[in-house]
Amino acid sequence: MTVGKPLSIRRWGYISMAGVALALGVLGLFLPLLPTTPFLVVAAWAASKGSRRLHFWLWRHPRLGPLLWAWHRQGAIPRQAKWIALVVLGISWAWLVPASPWRVAVAGKCLPVLGIIVVPVYPA
């Protein structure tokens, strides 16, 4: 095993940024108001600056790679991802609104409506 030069602070920063963005992107797969693709794009950019191995892993990943490729080629979010986002928004909206105080209910109504307007309009 060969020992290379130690990682610079800048490179550690990029690797850390890629890790945080990747974690937020993966959370965005499950949380309705947290976007996935923008965080994955940031993770891919930061990984390209900090870790070649992480960068290639992201682009070749069976679930995350297609989102990055669609964004890279067309600046678009895949249609299936849009439908999943809309369904999860609808479910969370239906669950949140009846059981919450009126201020939270208003926010719970406005944010998903914004998502329902924006998600289909963005190119697929």
Secondary structure, DSSP 8 states (H G I E B T S, - for coil): --------HHHHHHHHHHHHHHHHHHHHTTSTTS-SHHHHHHHHHHHHHH-HHHHHHHHH-TTTHHHHHHHHHHS---HHHHHHHHHHHHHHHHHHTTTS-HHHHHHHHHHHHHHHHHHHHS--
